[in-house]
Amino acid sequence: MILNIQSSFTLFQTATKAINITLFLCALFILSACGGSSTTEPELADTTKAPDVITPPAVIIPELPIGTALLIEAEDYVRFLDTTVGNEGNAFRNDNVDIEALTDDSGFIVGWTEAGEWLEYDITLTAGAYILTTTVASALGGGDYSIFIDDKLVATDSVDETGGWQVFEDHDIALFTATEGAHTLRLAINTGPFNIDKINFKVDDGSFVPPAVVPEEVPLELPDVEIVIDPAPISPETAVSDMGIGINLGNTLDAPSEGAWAPAAQEQFIIDFKDAGFKHVRIPVTWDNRTATSAPYQVDTVEMDRVETVVDWALAQDLYVVLNMHHEGWIENNFSQHNRNRFDSIWLQIVERFKHKSPKLIFEVLNEPNGLTAENVDEINVRVLDIIRRVNPTRLVVYSGEGYTPLDSLLAAAIPDEDDEYLIGNFHNYDPWPFAGMCTRSWGTDADIAALGAIYQRAADWSTENDIPVTVNEFGVAHYDFTAPDNVCDEDDRLAYIEAHVTFATKHGIAATFWDDAGSFSTYDRATNTWGDEKDILVAPNLP
């Protein structure tokens, strides 16, 4: 007779799995050989004899896979999104990513990083554990980025002031266990600027120390403020009716720095807008590089003065003016409490600076919050409206939905305050984008016109149902695709498309704002102060 006893226990534990050792013990009873069965009568055991020693089989511990180190040069990306045109560093590659040579001529780095930009790398890893290390530098501090592998967030890191734009330091940002094979790594810029030289997968040697966890900030407590009551407020219905067709001062104050994408703003531009017949101007402003990255998040006084100057030029022309927060990828890519507090602080300062301005100044909460969820955007709309209302109870406020703010996003968004009587809903339209943005198809069939008309009809229906006027403060069509300049839009199709927008907007009482960026989406030449054929179509409904 044989009794087999199985015993299982855990020998050691790793970060990813337990190694289990199972021992099979054979116990010998009454003249039975281990592994056999007895065919005779049992005999009593000799208790004076030393017991046999049963040696268990040798334990073989499998080795964990050891990774193979991999070094990625930042400039060796295979895909990218860069918000500026051209290579600022004029080195190594000829696309829009900004690359410069190292001062010691040992290689290249990626610089001039801005919120919302990203770089992707196709990599192959052997299975194993790695310490993920980046080599970064900044003369200013305040940069922030995230690393994704196969669309999964691996780490987020900040770049403090390192002593100079080419004074680099290594950041061990994550302990990462890789599976064998091909992977996609994305470096996403949450806040710039900073420079990056390398991304290094070092074989784990046990030296990794997790970065210190910075306690999450608590929500910003709104301060006591002076309430400014406008004696002659303008209703949103009156404003939208009066605004008619307007124009954007695009790629100007919304650029990383004024003049980077288009000529710096001049008062003559605003005068020309007025003289041409436009009735409102939208002034997009990106506040990221104008604002400190640590509490109390002070907006640079010189920059705030400059924004006020441009706003005053437009108000002096008796134009309606829409002022917003525009390319704010730092919060769109990282909706942390820190960034929400910074966002709130910027709006507190905007409201304080402009609280005594004409009721023709309209605040727009946030342009195209692509990257935020619908819930995030709803939260922002409520919060900013509260910040504004604490000072200006009757200031007109424009809000939108998520993403690139198509009409469907507005229709799905929560109304930030259903009792507020000074709200304006907003959407953008460049439909269909393969025509209006990429110039890869024609436009003008009956079906094309009907599809655009249906969008405006739905917007008008929503406006009536919710008793909230609507604007479309970006529409337009490119002369050419600036990312593929050989793709040129047919000029007759362009003018017909613009005319259709103007016709439908006017029919439904929707104020519309042509996107003019002084580039591929322009009608006004800022160098010569002259107009394209689009202008007469745009201003026709505004004229007596």
Backbone torsions as a table, in degrees:
resi	resn	phi	psi	omega
1	MET	NA	133.8	-178.2
2	ILE	-125.2	135.4	175.8
3	LEU	-114.0	115.2	177.5
4	ASN	-92.7	124.2	-179.1
5	ILE	-112.9	123.1	179.5
6	GLN	-104.1	127.0	178.0
7	SER	-123.8	130.5	-179.3
8	SER	-123.2	137.2	175.7
9	PHE	-150.7	161.7	178.8
10	THR	-91.2	122.3	-179.1
11	LEU	-79.3	-47.9	174.8
12	PHE	-155.8	164.0	-176.4
13	GLN	-118.3	134.2	173.7
14	THR	-107.5	-179.1	-178.9
15	ALA	-68.1	-20.3	-173.7
16	THR	-118.3	-23.2	-177.9
17	LYS	-161.2	161.0	176.3
18	ALA	-97.5	142.7	174.9
19	ILE	-98.0	116.2	-178.0
20	ASN	-101.8	132.8	177.0
21	ILE	-112.0	123.5	178.9
22	THR	-109.5	123.5	178.8
23	LEU	-106.1	131.9	175.1
24	PHE	-105.5	114.7	-179.1
25	LEU	-105.1	133.3	176.0
26	CYS	-103.2	122.6	177.2
27	ALA	-103.3	130.2	-177.2
28	LEU	-96.9	124.7	179.3
29	PHE	-124.3	131.8	167.8
30	ILE	48.2	73.6	172.9
31	LEU	63.3	16.3	-179.7
32	SER	-93.1	137.6	174.6
33	ALA	-81.4	145.3	-179.9
34	CYS	-62.8	124.8	179.9
35	GLY	95.1	-6.4	-179.6
36	GLY	-120.3	-177.5	178.4
37	SER	-127.5	150.1	-175.5
38	SER	-86.2	140.2	176.1
39	THR	-116.5	5.0	179.6
40	THR	-117.1	170.8	178.8
41	GLU	-68.5	145.3	-179.7
42	PRO	-69.4	148.7	175.4
43	GLU	-117.9	154.5	178.4
44	LEU	-70.0	141.9	179.4
45	ALA	-75.4	149.3	176.8
46	ASP	-84.6	104.7	-175.7
47	THR	-75.9	-9.1	179.0
48	THR	-87.6	-7.6	-177.6
49	LYS	-90.4	138.7	179.2
50	ALA	-63.2	138.0	-178.4
51	PRO	-67.9	147.0	174.9
52	ASP	-66.5	145.3	176.0
53	VAL	-96.5	120.3	-179.9
54	ILE	-96.7	117.9	-178.4
55	THR	-95.5	119.7	178.7
56	PRO	-67.2	157.3	179.2
57	PRO	-61.9	151.9	-179.7
58	ALA	-61.4	138.3	178.5
59	VAL	-87.1	122.2	179.0
60	ILE	-105.2	114.5	-178.7
61	ILE	-93.6	117.5	-179.2
62	PRO	-67.8	141.4	179.1
63	GLU	-78.1	139.7	174.2
64	LEU	-72.7	147.9	179.2
65	PRO	-65.1	142.6	178.2
66	ILE	-108.0	125.4	-177.9
67	GLY	-70.0	169.7	176.5
68	THR	-114.5	124.7	-175.9
69	ALA	-56.3	145.0	179.5
70	LEU	-139.2	129.1	178.3
71	LEU	-113.3	126.3	179.3
72	ILE	-111.8	122.8	172.2
73	GLU	-79.7	134.1	-173.7
74	ALA	-57.7	-32.4	-176.3
75	GLU	-79.0	-1.6	-177.6
76	ASP	-96.3	34.2	177.8
77	TYR	-67.5	159.4	176.8
78	VAL	-113.5	-19.2	175.1
79	ARG	-142.3	155.8	-177.4
80	PHE	-158.6	161.5	164.6
81	LEU	-132.5	118.8	179.4
82	ASP	-126.3	134.1	-172.2
83	THR	-85.8	-4.9	179.3
84	THR	-115.9	152.3	-179.7
85	VAL	-88.8	130.0	176.5
86	GLY	90.4	163.1	-179.5
87	ASN	-96.4	105.7	-176.0
88	GLU	-59.3	-34.9	-178.8
89	GLY	-84.6	-12.7	176.5
90	ASN	53.8	43.5	-177.9
91	ALA	-139.6	148.0	166.7
92	PHE	72.0	-48.8	-178.4
93	ARG	-135.3	164.7	-173.7
94	ASN	-115.9	24.3	176.4
95	ASP	-98.7	-157.3	-174.2
96	ASN	-90.3	-4.3	177.6
97	VAL	-74.1	137.4	-173.7
98	ASP	-90.8	112.3	-174.2
99	ILE	-126.9	136.8	174.8
100	GLU	-131.8	160.4	177.9
101	ALA	-79.6	146.2	171.3
102	LEU	-65.8	146.5	-176.1
103	THR	-63.9	-22.8	178.0
104	ASP	-93.2	8.7	178.0
105	ASP	61.4	24.2	-179.4
106	SER	-89.8	-2.8	-178.8
107	GLY	162.4	-156.1	-174.4
108	PHE	-133.8	159.6	177.9
109	ILE	-135.6	158.1	172.9
110	VAL	-97.3	130.0	-177.6
111	GLY	-136.6	-168.4	-178.9
112	TRP	52.0	36.1	-176.7
113	THR	-68.9	142.9	-179.2
114	GLU	-132.0	152.1	178.7
115	ALA	-54.7	136.5	178.6
116	GLY	94.4	-13.6	179.0
117	GLU	-81.2	158.8	176.0
118	TRP	-154.4	157.2	175.3
119	LEU	-128.6	141.5	178.1
120	GLU	-122.8	146.3	-178.6
121	TYR	-132.4	134.6	172.1
122	ASP	-92.7	120.4	-174.2
123	ILE	-129.4	158.6	174.3
124	THR	-124.4	126.8	-178.1
125	LEU	-120.3	146.4	166.7
126	THR	-86.1	154.2	-178.7
127	ALA	-63.1	140.0	178.2
128	GLY	153.8	-179.8	-179.3
129	ALA	-100.0	137.3	-176.9
130	TYR	-131.9	150.4	165.9
131	ILE	-97.0	119.5	-178.9
132	LEU	-88.7	120.0	-173.5
133	THR	-126.3	135.3	174.5
134	THR	-115.0	154.3	177.4
135	THR	-117.6	112.6	-169.3
136	VAL	-135.0	162.9	179.5
137	ALA	-152.3	152.7	175.5
138	SER	-159.8	138.4	175.0
139	ALA	-90.3	-12.2	-175.6
140	LEU	-111.2	-36.1	-170.3
141	GLY	81.7	170.4	177.6
142	GLY	94.2	-3.6	178.0
143	GLY	-73.5	157.1	-176.6
144	ASP	-155.1	135.8	-178.3
145	TYR	-148.0	162.7	177.6
146	SER	-128.5	148.3	175.1
147	ILE	-112.2	126.6	175.2
148	PHE	-116.0	139.1	171.9
149	ILE	-123.2	120.4	-176.0
150	ASP	53.8	45.5	176.3
151	ASP	68.6	9.4	177.5
152	LYS	-107.7	131.0	-179.9
153	LEU	-66.2	124.7	179.2
154	VAL	-102.2	-40.0	-177.9
155	ALA	-163.0	152.2	169.2
156	THR	-126.0	136.2	-174.4
157	ASP	-138.1	152.9	175.6
158	SER	-112.2	153.7	-179.6
159	VAL	-117.8	107.5	175.7
160	ASP	-82.3	176.5	178.2
161	GLU	-64.0	126.1	-175.2
162	THR	-106.7	-4.7	-178.4
163	GLY	110.0	-2.5	178.9
164	GLY	159.3	163.3	-177.6
165	TRP	-67.9	-21.5	176.9
166	GLN	-121.8	26.0	171.1
167	VAL	-100.8	97.5	-169.5
168	PHE	-93.4	150.9	172.2
169	GLU	-138.1	149.1	179.1
170	ASP	-87.7	135.0	175.6
171	HIS	-116.7	113.6	170.1
172	ASP	-79.4	110.1	-168.9
173	ILE	-109.8	-14.9	-178.5
174	ALA	-163.9	151.1	167.7
175	LEU	-102.9	119.2	-167.9
176	PHE	-127.4	129.2	175.8
177	THR	-102.5	119.6	-174.3
178	ALA	-101.5	149.0	168.2
179	THR	-92.7	158.2	-178.1
180	GLU	-66.5	134.8	170.1
181	GLY	125.4	-162.4	-174.9
182	ALA	-84.6	143.0	179.8
183	HIS	-142.2	160.8	173.7
184	THR	-114.9	125.1	176.9
185	LEU	-107.5	131.5	175.3
186	ARG	-118.6	128.8	171.0
187	LEU	-100.4	112.9	-177.3
188	ALA	-107.4	126.6	-179.2
189	ILE	-87.3	115.8	177.1
190	ASN	-87.7	-41.8	178.1
191	THR	-147.6	133.0	176.0
192	GLY	-114.6	-173.8	-4.5
193	PRO	-95.3	154.9	168.9
194	PHE	-157.8	166.3	178.4
195	ASN	-109.3	147.7	176.6
196	ILE	-132.4	135.2	-177.3
197	ASP	-104.8	-47.3	-172.9
198	LYS	-144.4	158.3	166.5
199	ILE	-127.0	123.6	-169.6
200	ASN	-123.9	125.3	170.4
201	PHE	-94.8	98.8	179.1
202	LYS	-92.5	140.7	177.6
203	VAL	-63.2	131.6	-177.8
204	ASP	-60.9	121.8	178.1
205	ASP	-115.7	13.5	179.2
206	GLY	84.1	4.8	-174.8
207	SER	-93.4	-4.5	-174.3
208	PHE	-65.9	130.5	174.6
209	VAL	-117.4	117.7	-178.7
210	PRO	-56.2	139.4	177.2
211	PRO	-57.7	146.7	178.6
212	ALA	-59.7	135.7	179.1
213	VAL	-85.4	118.3	178.3
214	VAL	-84.6	124.4	-178.8
215	PRO	-56.2	138.3	178.9
216	GLU	-64.1	138.3	177.6
217	GLU	-68.1	153.5	173.6
218	VAL	-86.0	154.9	179.4
219	PRO	-55.4	141.7	-178.4
220	LEU	-65.1	129.9	176.1
221	GLU	-84.2	122.2	-176.6
222	LEU	-70.9	135.0	-175.9
223	PRO	-79.0	165.2	170.4
224	ASP	-70.4	137.3	-174.8
225	VAL	-136.5	163.3	174.7
226	GLU	-79.6	131.2	176.3
227	ILE	-89.3	129.3	-180.0
228	VAL	-112.0	114.0	-179.6
229	ILE	-96.3	118.8	178.0
230	ASP	-78.2	124.7	-178.3
231	PRO	-70.3	-18.3	-178.7
232	ALA	-136.9	67.3	-179.1
233	PRO	-65.8	157.1	178.6
234	ILE	-108.2	129.5	179.0
235	SER	-71.7	153.5	178.7
236	PRO	-63.5	-32.3	178.5
237	GLU	-63.8	-45.3	178.4
238	THR	-64.4	-44.3	-178.3
239	ALA	-60.3	-50.1	-177.2
240	VAL	-63.3	-37.1	176.7
241	SER	-65.2	-42.8	-178.6
242	ASP	-71.9	-29.7	-173.4
243	MET	-67.8	-32.3	178.7
244	GLY	51.3	-128.1	179.2
245	ILE	-103.0	130.8	-179.9
246	GLY	-126.8	-170.6	-175.4
247	ILE	-140.7	147.0	176.2
248	ASN	-90.2	138.2	167.5
249	LEU	-90.3	69.0	-170.4
250	GLY	-80.3	158.9	176.8
251	ASN	59.7	28.7	-175.0
252	THR	-117.4	-83.6	176.1
253	LEU	-79.7	-9.1	176.3
254	ASP	-90.9	-4.0	177.0
255	ALA	-74.7	163.8	177.4
256	PRO	-54.5	-35.8	170.7
257	SER	-147.9	147.3	-176.5
258	GLU	-61.8	127.9	-177.1
259	GLY	99.4	-9.7	-177.5
260	ALA	-71.9	-35.5	-176.0
261	TRP	-109.7	-24.2	-175.7
262	ALA	-155.4	166.1	177.8
263	PRO	-56.4	143.3	177.5
264	ALA	-59.0	151.6	-176.7
265	ALA	-61.5	141.4	174.2
266	GLN	-130.5	147.9	178.8
267	GLU	-59.9	-31.5	-178.8
268	GLN	-62.6	-33.2	177.5
269	PHE	-58.5	-45.5	-177.1
270	ILE	-67.0	-40.7	177.3
271	ILE	-61.0	-42.1	179.1
272	ASP	-65.4	-36.9	176.3
273	PHE	-59.3	-46.4	-179.2
274	LYS	-64.6	-46.9	-177.6
275	ASP	-64.9	-29.8	179.3
276	ALA	-70.6	-23.4	179.2
277	GLY	116.6	2.9	176.5
278	PHE	-71.9	147.9	-173.8
279	LYS	-111.0	-7.4	173.2
280	HIS	-153.3	159.2	177.1
281	VAL	-132.7	135.6	173.7
282	ARG	-100.0	129.8	-178.4
283	ILE	-114.1	92.4	177.6
284	PRO	-69.8	136.0	179.4
285	VAL	-133.7	128.0	171.0
286	THR	-96.8	122.4	-171.6
287	TRP	-97.7	-8.7	-173.6
288	ASP	-54.8	-57.7	-176.4
289	ASN	-76.4	-2.2	176.4
290	ARG	-97.4	-1.6	-168.8
291	THR	-129.5	139.3	175.8
292	ALA	-62.5	152.5	-177.3
293	THR	-97.0	-1.0	176.8
294	SER	-124.9	154.9	-177.3
295	ALA	-56.9	140.5	9.4
296	PRO	-90.0	21.4	173.0
297	TYR	59.1	54.1	-175.6
298	GLN	-73.4	130.3	170.9
299	VAL	-76.3	134.1	179.9
300	ASP	-57.2	129.0	-174.6
301	THR	-62.0	-41.7	179.5
302	VAL	-62.4	-41.2	179.9
303	GLU	-67.5	-41.5	177.8
304	MET	-63.3	-40.3	177.4
305	ASP	-60.8	-39.8	-178.7
306	ARG	-65.8	-43.7	177.2
307	VAL	-60.0	-44.5	-179.9
308	GLU	-62.3	-38.3	178.5
309	THR	-59.0	-46.8	-178.5
310	VAL	-66.7	-40.4	176.5
311	VAL	-60.6	-43.7	-179.4
312	ASP	-64.1	-36.2	175.4
313	TRP	-56.3	-44.4	-177.2
314	ALA	-71.4	-42.1	178.5
315	LEU	-64.5	-33.0	178.2
316	ALA	-64.9	-23.4	176.7
317	GLN	-89.4	7.7	179.9
318	ASP	61.1	31.9	175.0
319	LEU	-91.3	148.7	163.8
320	TYR	-69.6	144.2	-176.4
321	VAL	-130.1	129.1	174.9
322	VAL	-107.6	121.0	179.8
323	LEU	-115.5	133.8	-172.9
324	ASN	-138.8	-178.6	162.2
325	MET	-105.4	128.0	-165.4
326	HIS	-111.2	-91.5	-177.1
327	HIS	-86.6	81.4	-175.6
328	GLU	-110.8	61.1	-177.0
329	GLY	-62.7	-23.6	-179.0
330	TRP	-59.5	-36.2	177.3
331	ILE	-91.3	-28.3	-179.8
332	GLU	-69.3	-29.2	179.7
333	ASN	-95.9	-9.8	-177.2
334	ASN	-152.9	90.6	-174.6
335	PHE	-86.3	54.5	179.5
336	SER	-81.4	164.8	177.4
337	GLN	-64.8	-35.4	176.0
338	HIS	-55.5	-49.2	-178.4
339	ASN	-71.1	-33.6	175.8
340	ARG	-64.2	-39.1	177.4
341	ASN	-65.1	-38.8	177.9
342	ARG	-64.6	-42.8	178.5
343	PHE	-60.6	-47.2	178.2
344	ASP	-59.9	-42.1	-177.4
345	SER	-64.5	-38.2	177.3
346	ILE	-62.5	-45.3	-179.9
347	TRP	-66.1	-36.7	175.8
348	LEU	-57.8	-40.4	-178.8
349	GLN	-74.5	-36.9	176.3
350	ILE	-61.2	-49.0	-178.0
351	VAL	-61.6	-42.3	-179.8
352	GLU	-62.9	-43.2	-177.4
353	ARG	-67.4	-37.1	-171.2
354	PHE	-106.7	13.1	-170.8
355	LYS	-65.2	-23.8	-178.6
356	HIS	-99.5	7.3	-177.0
357	LYS	-74.6	166.2	179.0
358	SER	-52.4	147.0	174.8
359	PRO	-64.1	-7.6	175.2
360	LYS	-77.1	-7.6	172.6
361	LEU	-84.3	122.6	-176.1
362	ILE	-113.8	136.3	176.9
363	PHE	-97.1	132.1	173.4
364	GLU	-110.2	125.3	-169.2
365	VAL	-59.7	-55.3	-175.0
366	LEU	-163.1	129.7	177.7
367	ASN	-79.7	132.9	169.1
368	GLU	34.8	71.1	-177.2
369	PRO	-77.5	58.3	-178.4
370	ASN	-68.0	124.7	-176.0
371	GLY	117.2	-24.8	175.6
372	LEU	-88.4	150.5	175.0
373	THR	-77.8	166.0	176.0
374	ALA	-58.7	-38.4	179.5
375	GLU	-66.0	-40.4	176.6
376	ASN	-59.1	-45.8	-177.5
377	VAL	-66.0	-41.7	176.8
378	ASP	-58.7	-41.6	179.8
379	GLU	-63.7	-44.3	179.3
380	ILE	-62.2	-44.5	-178.8
381	ASN	-58.7	-42.8	179.7
382	VAL	-66.5	-45.0	-175.7
383	ARG	-65.0	-47.6	-177.5
384	VAL	-67.8	-38.6	176.6
385	LEU	-58.9	-40.5	177.9
386	ASP	-63.2	-43.2	178.6
387	ILE	-60.0	-43.0	-179.8
388	ILE	-68.8	-44.1	-174.7
389	ARG	-67.9	-25.4	178.3
390	ARG	-66.0	-22.0	-179.7
391	VAL	-110.7	-50.8	-177.0
392	ASN	-116.0	90.9	-177.1
393	PRO	-64.2	-19.9	-176.0
394	THR	-120.5	11.2	176.6
395	ARG	-65.1	132.5	177.0
396	LEU	-67.7	134.7	-176.7
397	VAL	-129.4	128.5	177.7
398	VAL	-100.6	132.1	175.6
399	TYR	-130.9	157.8	-178.5
400	SER	-136.8	-176.9	176.6
401	GLY	-98.4	-156.3	-174.2
402	GLU	-86.3	177.8	172.6
403	GLY	64.4	-141.5	177.4
404	TYR	-85.6	18.0	173.9
405	THR	54.7	50.6	169.7
406	PRO	-69.6	173.4	-177.8
407	LEU	-58.2	-40.3	-178.2
408	ASP	-58.4	-32.7	178.8
409	SER	-68.5	-39.6	176.9
410	LEU	-63.7	-43.4	-178.1
411	LEU	-65.0	-29.1	-178.9
412	ALA	-88.4	-17.1	-175.6
413	ALA	-72.1	149.2	174.2
414	ALA	-75.4	137.7	173.7
415	ILE	-69.1	123.2	-171.5
416	PRO	-62.8	-28.3	175.0
417	ASP	-157.4	106.3	-175.1
418	GLU	-67.7	-14.8	178.5
419	ASP	-95.2	-4.7	-179.2
420	ASP	-75.8	130.4	-174.7
421	GLU	-100.2	9.9	-176.8
422	TYR	-129.2	37.3	179.5
423	LEU	-101.1	148.8	173.5
424	ILE	-131.4	126.1	174.6
425	GLY	-82.4	152.0	-173.8
426	ASN	-144.2	147.8	171.6
427	PHE	-145.2	167.4	175.8
428	HIS	-116.1	152.2	177.7
429	ASN	-147.2	121.1	170.9
430	TYR	-132.0	35.1	-176.0
431	ASP	-84.0	137.5	-8.1
432	PRO	-82.9	136.5	-176.8
433	TRP	-60.1	-36.2	177.5
434	PRO	-57.3	-25.1	172.2
435	PHE	-88.9	-60.1	-168.3
436	ALA	-68.5	-29.1	-178.0
437	GLY	-109.9	-32.3	-172.3
438	MET	-107.4	-16.7	178.8
439	CYS	56.9	39.0	179.6
440	THR	-107.1	3.9	176.5
441	ARG	-149.5	167.6	178.0
442	SER	-90.2	177.0	177.9
443	TRP	-151.9	144.3	174.4
444	GLY	137.2	2.1	176.8
445	THR	-69.3	166.6	176.8
446	ASP	-58.5	-37.8	179.6
447	ALA	-66.5	-39.5	177.5
448	ASP	-60.9	-46.8	-178.1
449	ILE	-66.0	-40.7	179.9
450	ALA	-65.3	-37.9	-180.0
451	ALA	-65.0	-41.8	178.1
452	LEU	-67.5	-41.6	178.3
453	GLY	-61.1	-35.8	-179.9
454	ALA	-65.4	-35.2	178.4
455	ILE	-62.9	-46.7	179.7
456	TYR	-67.0	-34.7	177.9
457	GLN	-64.7	-42.4	178.4
458	ARG	-64.3	-38.8	177.7
459	ALA	-63.3	-42.9	179.2
460	ALA	-65.3	-39.0	178.6
461	ASP	-63.2	-43.8	178.3
462	TRP	-62.7	-41.5	179.9
463	SER	-60.2	-44.3	179.7
464	THR	-65.5	-45.2	-177.4
465	GLU	-62.6	-37.8	-174.3
466	ASN	-103.0	-1.3	179.4
467	ASP	56.2	42.5	177.9
468	ILE	-129.7	119.5	177.1
469	PRO	-62.8	159.9	-174.2
470	VAL	-128.4	143.9	169.3
471	THR	-124.7	157.0	168.2
472	VAL	-119.7	91.1	-167.9
473	ASN	-89.4	13.5	162.8
474	GLU	-146.8	122.4	165.4
475	PHE	-150.5	160.2	179.4
476	GLY	160.4	-175.9	-179.8
477	VAL	-151.1	139.8	-177.0
478	ALA	-76.1	151.3	166.3
479	HIS	-72.8	-36.7	-179.8
480	TYR	-155.4	159.8	176.3
481	ASP	-78.3	113.2	-174.6
482	PHE	-66.8	-18.5	175.8
483	THR	-86.1	-15.2	178.1
484	ALA	-145.8	77.3	-170.2
485	PRO	-58.0	-17.6	177.9
486	ASP	-72.6	-16.4	177.2
487	ASN	-85.6	108.5	-174.7
488	VAL	-116.9	132.7	178.7
489	CYS	-78.9	141.8	175.7
490	ASP	-63.5	130.3	-173.5
491	GLU	-67.1	-39.7	177.7
492	ASP	-62.9	-40.4	177.6
493	ASP	-64.2	-39.8	179.0
494	ARG	-59.1	-49.8	-176.5
495	LEU	-66.2	-36.7	177.3
496	ALA	-65.9	-38.7	179.1
497	TYR	-64.4	-46.0	178.9
498	ILE	-62.9	-42.3	179.6
499	GLU	-63.1	-37.5	178.7
500	ALA	-64.3	-43.4	176.6
501	HIS	-58.1	-48.3	-178.0
502	VAL	-62.3	-42.1	-178.9
503	THR	-63.4	-48.6	-177.6
504	PHE	-68.5	-40.4	179.0
505	ALA	-62.3	-45.5	-179.4
506	THR	-65.1	-42.4	-179.9
507	LYS	-57.8	-40.7	-174.1
508	HIS	-98.2	7.4	177.8
509	GLY	67.9	35.1	-179.7
510	ILE	-106.5	120.8	175.5
511	ALA	-69.4	138.7	-174.9
512	ALA	-131.4	142.6	-175.0
513	THR	-125.0	113.9	-179.3
514	PHE	-69.4	133.5	178.1
515	TRP	-82.8	109.2	175.9
516	ASP	-115.4	117.1	-175.3
517	ASP	-113.9	12.2	-177.5
518	ALA	62.3	17.8	179.6
519	GLY	-136.3	-126.1	-175.0
520	SER	-70.6	-17.6	179.0
521	PHE	-107.0	33.7	-171.7
522	SER	-104.9	157.1	164.7
523	THR	-123.3	-18.5	-178.5
524	TYR	-108.6	124.6	177.8
525	ASP	-89.7	108.8	-175.0
526	ARG	-74.1	-17.5	178.6
527	ALA	-77.8	-35.1	-176.1
528	THR	-112.7	-3.9	-178.0
529	ASN	55.5	43.1	179.2
530	THR	-123.2	164.7	-173.9
531	TRP	-116.1	151.5	172.0
532	GLY	-89.6	177.9	-177.5
533	ASP	-64.4	-19.8	-178.4
534	GLU	-63.2	-31.7	-172.1
535	LYS	-58.2	-46.3	-176.9
536	ASP	-63.6	-35.6	177.6
537	ILE	-67.7	-42.0	-175.1
538	LEU	-66.8	-43.0	-172.5
539	VAL	-89.9	-7.5	-175.8
540	ALA	-51.0	-46.4	-179.1
541	PRO	-68.8	-17.4	-178.3
542	ASN	-82.2	-20.4	-172.5
543	LEU	-82.1	151.4	179.7
544	PRO	-60.0	NA	NA
